[in-house]
C-alpha cells in the first residue's frame, strides 16, 4: 500500500483516541528550570481544525509549552490531553500523531531533498518511503529540486522541506515553532498558503510567531508573556477585550512627544508606527486629560483610531512584565 500525504481527495482522519471537537486541552501547566519558572499555571484549549497562533516575546515560554504538549517535556504541575491522550502518561501515543517543526532546520544538509524525505518516511515506518517522498515533493512544488542538497537551499525552501517532512507521516496535529523566522515575505506567504490548505483538510495547527500579519491569519490566538497566558480568542475578541482607546498622531518631533507622554496617568501604550505615533489607554477620560496639552499643540494632528493587534500586544507585553514581578 502506498503511503501518501493527506490531500483534498483524502481527508485527514482523527486519531483513535481523538474524540470530540477539542485537540488540546490543558490546565495549570507549570514548568521550571534551575529554580526559574518558565511556564506558570497555563491553561488553554484548541479546537480541532483550527490554526491557533501562539504569540509572545522571546523567553515567554512558548517553546517550552509546545514541548510539553507533544510529550517531549513533562510538566512539573498541571494536567491535560493532546489528541485525546494524557500528556503525563501517554506521551508516546501523542508523538505518533503529532508533527513538530522546530525553529532550526533539523534535516540533513548533506543529503538531497528526496533523500531527506525518504529517510523521514522510513523512520516513521511508512509502507512505501519512496512513494511517500515523491508525493511530498509534488505537493510542495519541490519536484525540480528533488536532487538538490538541503544545505544549498535558501531559508524559505528549507522551511518548505521541513514542513513536508513534518506532515509526511500524516499527523493529526502540527506544531510549528516560529517556522518563518528569517525567510523573505514571498516565502512566508507561500508557507502560510500551504498551512491554510492543510487546515482546510482537517489538520489542526498550533504555530508560534512574532509576526502580526501571521497572527491575523490564524483562526484564534493566544498571547503568553513571561510564562503566563494573558489573552486568548479570535483576533477581534482579543482586540475588543483589550479595552484600549487608540489615537494616531502625526506631525513633527514625534519622538519628543512620545517621551513626554510615556508614564503619564492613563497613557498605557505609546509606540511609533511608521511616520505616526500610536497613543492608547484603557481609561478614556484619564487619557484625554493627560494628553490635553499635546492635543492642543498645533504641531500635531490627532485622530481617534481602532486599536491594532500590535497595539494590544505591545500593551500586553508591558503588562506581562508587571505580572511576572
Buried (B, 14 or more C-beta within 10 A) or exposed (E): EEBBBBEEEEEBEBBEBBEEEBBBBBEEBBBBEEEEBBBBBBBBBBBBBBBBBBBBBEEBBBBBBBBBBBBBBEBBEBBBBBBBBBBBEBBEBBBBBBBBBBEEBEBBEEBBBBBBBBBBBEEBEBEBBBBBBBBBBBBBEBEEBBEBBBEEBEBBBBBBBBBBBBBBBBBBBBBBBBBBBEBEEEBBBBBBEBBEBBBEBBBBBBBBBBBBEBBEBBBBBBBBBBBBBBBBBEBEEBBBEBBBBBBBBBBEEBEEBBEBBEEBEBBBBBBEEEEBBBBBBBBEEBBBEBBEEBEEBEEBEBEEBEBBBBBBBBBBBEBBEEEEE
